C-alpha cells in the first residue's frame, strides 16, 4: 500500500476541522496527518492535536505559506493537501496515492468533489488564460466536460482535496506565497504543466466539500478585495506584458458593480428594508474596496 502524508491548512476551522480529521481516521493509506495553523483563535488546532494530528505553526501568512510548510514537514513522497471543510471517503487517500504511483508523469491529482446532497461540485476547471480572466470567454464559468473513465487529465484542479508528488511540487517551487488566498492553485497547476507534468482528476476518489471552512468568518468586503488582488497578481505574473489589458476591463467592471449595489441599497432604504439595505451596502463597499485596492496592489507587487 502506498503511504501518504496529509497536510491540512487551518485557520479557525472549528467543528469542520474535527469532522475532517474524523473522516481521515477511518481512511486507508494515511501515514501521517499534519495540521498547519495560521493564527487560529478558536482552539481548533489544539483540538486537532488531541485527535492525534501533528500540529505545526505556519511561518508565514495565508493558505500558500501554510501548505508549503506542511509539505516540507511531510515524510511521504505523496502528500494530500486537504481543506478543513473537505471530508474524504474511506478509500480516497489510498486511491489518490496509488494513482500517483501508477502514473509517473502525474504531478497532481484531485479527488472528485461532491456537495452535501452528493451532487458533483467544482472538481476541475479550464486553464485561466488572460481572455478568461477578463471574462471574455463564453465558457468562463463552465467546467470542462467530464470524460468517461476514472482518471481525467485536466488543466486545473482546486487544492480542496488533491494529492501532489512532492518532488514535482518542490521542483516547481511549491505554492507562491505572495498569493495569500485565491489563485495560488491556478498558478501552481500552470507552472506544473509548463514544466511538462500532468494534472488530473480521479473521479473514484470522492470527498464531500462544503466550501468556505477557513474563510467563512471573513466579511464580504474582505474576501472580495483579496479575490481581485490575487487574480491581478496571477495575471501580472503569467502575462508580464499584456496584463494592462486585464486591468482596463476589470477596474471599470468593479466600479460599475459598486454603483449597481449602491443603487440597490438606496432602493432598499426607500422601501424600509433595513436588512436589505445593510446587505446591499456591504456588497457596494466590497466592490469599491476591491477597486481601490488595485493601485495598492500595483505598488506592492514585485513580480
C-alpha positions in Angstrom: 0.0 0.0 0.0 1.3 3.5 -0.9 2.0 5.7 2.0 0.5 9.2 2.1 1.0 12.3 4.2 -1.9 14.6 4.7 -1.5 18.4 5.1 -4.4 20.4 6.4 -4.0 24.2 6.5 -6.3 25.6 9.2 -7.5 28.9 10.4 -10.5 28.8 12.8 -11.7 25.6 11.2 -13.8 24.8 14.3 -16.0 21.7 14.1 -15.3 21.3 10.4 -11.7 20.5 11.1 -12.7 17.9 13.7 -15.1 16.4 11.1 -12.3 16.4 8.5 -10.0 14.6 10.9 -12.7 12.1 11.9 -13.1 11.2 8.2 -9.4 10.7 7.8 -9.2 8.4 10.9 -11.4 5.9 9.0 -9.4 6.2 5.8 -6.9 3.8 4.3 -3.4 4.7 3.3 -2.8 7.6 5.6 0.7 7.6 7.1 0.5 10.9 9.0 -1.7 14.0 9.3 -0.2 17.5 9.7 -2.4 20.4 10.7 -0.7 23.7 9.9 -2.2 26.5 11.9 -2.3 30.1 10.5 -3.3 32.0 13.6 -6.4 30.3 14.8 -8.2 31.7 17.8 -10.9 29.2 18.2 -8.8 26.4 19.7 -9.4 24.1 16.7 -5.7 23.3 16.1 -5.3 22.3 19.7 -8.3 20.0 19.5 -6.8 18.6 16.3 -3.6 17.7 18.2 -5.8 16.0 20.8 -7.1 13.8 17.9 -3.6 12.7 17.1 -2.7 15.1 14.3 0.8 16.6 14.2 0.4 20.4 14.9 2.7 22.9 13.2 2.6 26.7 13.1 2.7 28.4 9.8 5.8 30.5 9.3 4.0 33.0 7.0 0.6 34.4 6.4 -2.1 32.8 4.3 -3.0 29.4 2.7 0.1 29.1 0.5 2.6 29.5 3.3 0.7 27.0 5.5 0.6 24.4 2.7 4.3 24.8 1.8 5.3 24.4 5.4 3.2 21.3 5.8 4.6 19.7 2.6 8.2 20.5 3.8 7.4 18.5 7.1 5.8 15.6 5.4 7.7 12.3 5.4 6.0 10.7 2.3 6.7 11.4 -1.3 2.9 11.7 -1.9 1.1 14.4 0.0 -2.6 15.0 0.2 -3.5 18.7 0.5 -6.9 18.8 2.2 -9.1 21.7 3.2 -10.6 21.6 6.7 -14.0 21.6 5.1 -13.4 18.6 2.9 -14.3 15.1 4.2 -12.8 12.1 2.4 -14.4 8.8 1.8 -12.5 5.8 3.3 -10.8 4.8 0.1 -10.0 8.2 -1.2 -6.4 8.8 0.2 -5.3 5.3 -1.0 -6.8 5.8 -4.4 -5.0 9.1 -4.9 -1.7 7.8 -3.7 -1.9 4.7 -5.9 -2.8 6.9 -8.9 0.4 8.9 -8.5 2.4 5.6 -8.3 0.8 4.2 -11.4 1.3 7.4 -13.5 4.9 8.7 -13.1 4.2 11.7 -15.3 1.4 12.9 -13.0 2.3 15.6 -10.5 -1.1 16.5 -9.0 -4.4 14.6 -8.9 -7.5 15.9 -7.4 -10.5 14.0 -6.0 -14.0 14.1 -7.3 -15.8 16.6 -5.1 -19.4 16.4 -4.2 -21.7 18.6 -2.1 -23.8 17.5 0.9 -26.5 16.2 -1.5 -24.0 14.0 -3.3 -24.1 16.2 -6.4 -20.7 16.7 -8.1 -19.3 20.1 -7.4 -16.3 22.1 -8.7 -13.6 19.5 -9.0 -11.7 20.9 -12.0 -11.6 23.8 -14.4 -10.2 25.4 -17.5 -6.8 27.0 -17.8 -7.1 30.6 -16.5 -5.9 32.4 -19.6 -5.9 36.2 -20.0 -9.1 36.0 -22.0 -10.9 34.0 -19.4 -9.6 36.3 -16.6 -11.1 39.2 -18.4 -14.4 37.4 -18.6 -14.4 37.3 -22.4 -14.8 33.6 -22.8 -18.2 32.1 -23.2 -17.0 29.2 -21.0 -15.7 31.3 -18.1 -17.9 29.6 -15.5 -18.5 26.3 -17.2 -16.1 23.5 -16.2 -14.7 21.2 -19.0 -16.9 18.3 -19.7 -16.4 15.1 -17.7 -15.0 12.3 -19.7 -15.8 8.7 -19.2 -13.1 6.8 -17.2 -11.7 7.0 -13.7 -8.8 9.5 -14.5 -9.3 12.7 -16.5 -6.3 14.8 -17.4 -7.2 18.5 -16.9 -5.7 22.0 -16.8 -6.7 22.9 -13.3 -7.9 21.3 -10.1 -8.5 23.1 -6.8 -6.5 22.2 -3.8 -9.5 21.2 -1.6 -8.6 17.5 -1.9 -5.6 17.0 -4.1 -2.5 14.7 -3.8 0.8 16.0 -5.1 4.1 14.3 -5.9 6.4 16.1 -3.5 9.4 16.0 -5.8 7.5 17.7 -8.6 5.9 20.2 -6.2 9.3 21.1 -4.7 10.9 21.4 -8.2 8.1 23.8 -9.2 8.7 26.0 -6.2 5.6 25.0 -4.3 2.8 27.5 -3.9 3.7 31.1 -4.5 3.4 32.6 -1.0 2.7 36.1 -2.5 -0.8 34.7 -3.0 -2.3 34.9 0.5 -5.5 33.4 -0.6 -7.1 32.6 -4.0 -5.5 31.7 -7.3 -2.4 30.1 -5.8 -3.8 26.8 -7.1 -4.3 28.1 -10.6 -0.7 29.4 -10.5 0.7 26.0 -9.3 -1.2 24.0 -12.0 0.0 26.3 -14.7 3.6 26.0 -13.6 3.4 22.2 -13.3 2.0 21.8 -16.7 4.6 24.3 -18.1 7.3 22.0 -16.6 5.9 19.0 -18.5 3.8 17.4 -15.7 0.2 16.2 -16.0 -2.6 17.4 -13.7 -5.7 15.2 -13.4 -8.9 14.3 -11.5 -9.5 10.8 -10.1 -13.3 10.5 -10.1 -13.3 7.4 -8.0 -11.6 9.3 -5.1 -14.5 11.2 -3.7 -14.7 13.8 -1.0 -17.5 15.9 0.3 -16.6 19.6 0.1 -18.7 22.1 2.0 -16.6 25.2 1.0 -15.7 28.3 2.9 -14.3 26.5 6.0 -11.5 28.8 7.0 -12.8 31.9 5.2 -16.4 31.7 6.4 -15.8 34.3 9.1 -14.5 36.8 6.6 -16.8 39.7 5.6 -17.8 40.3 2.1 -15.5 43.3 1.7 -12.5 41.4 2.9 -12.8 38.3 0.7 -13.9 40.3 -2.4 -10.8 42.5 -2.2 -8.5 39.6 -1.7 -10.0 37.7 -4.6 -9.4 40.6 -7.1 -6.0 41.4 -5.7 -4.9 37.8 -6.1 -6.4 37.5 -9.6 -4.5 40.6 -10.7 -1.3 39.2 -9.2 -1.8 36.0 -11.2 -2.4 37.8 -14.4 0.6 40.0 -13.9 2.8 37.0 -13.2 1.7 35.0 -16.2 1.3 37.9 -18.7 4.0 40.4 -17.8 3.4 42.4 -21.0 -0.3 42.0 -21.5 -1.7 42.4 -18.0 -2.8 46.1 -18.5 -5.5 44.8 -20.9 -6.9 42.9 -17.9 -6.8 46.0 -15.7 -8.6 48.0 -18.4 -11.5 45.7 -18.2 -11.6 44.7 -14.5 -11.3 48.1 -12.9 -14.3 49.7 -14.6 -16.3 46.5 -14.0 -15.6 46.7 -10.2 -16.8 50.3 -10.2 -19.9 49.5 -12.1 -20.8 46.7 -9.7 -20.2 49.1 -6.8 -22.6 51.6 -8.3 -25.2 49.0 -9.0 -25.2 47.7 -5.4 -25.3 51.2 -4.1 -28.4 51.8 -6.2 -30.0 48.7 -4.8 -29.1 49.9 -1.3 -30.9 53.2 -1.9 -34.0 51.4 -3.2 -33.9 49.0 -0.1 -33.7 52.0 2.2 -36.6 53.8 0.4 -38.6 50.6 0.9 -37.8 50.4 4.6 -35.9 47.1 4.2 -33.1 47.5 6.8 -31.7 44.1 6.3 -31.6 44.5 2.5 -30.0 48.0 2.9 -27.2 46.6 5.1 -26.6 43.7 2.7 -26.6 45.9 -0.4 -24.3 48.5 1.2 -21.9 45.7 2.2 -21.6 44.5 -1.3 -21.2 48.0 -2.7 -18.4 48.6 -0.3 -16.9 45.2 -1.1 -16.6 46.1 -4.8 -15.4 49.6 -4.1 -12.7 48.3 -1.7 -11.6 45.9 -4.4 -11.3 48.7 -6.9 -9.5 50.9 -4.5 -7.1 48.1 -3.7 -5.9 47.9 -7.3 -3.4 50.8 -7.0 -2.1 49.5 -3.7 -1.7 46.0 -5.3 0.3 47.5 -8.2 2.7 49.3 -5.8 3.2 46.3 -3.5 3.6 43.6 -6.2 7.2 42.7 -7.0 6.7 40.2 -9.7 
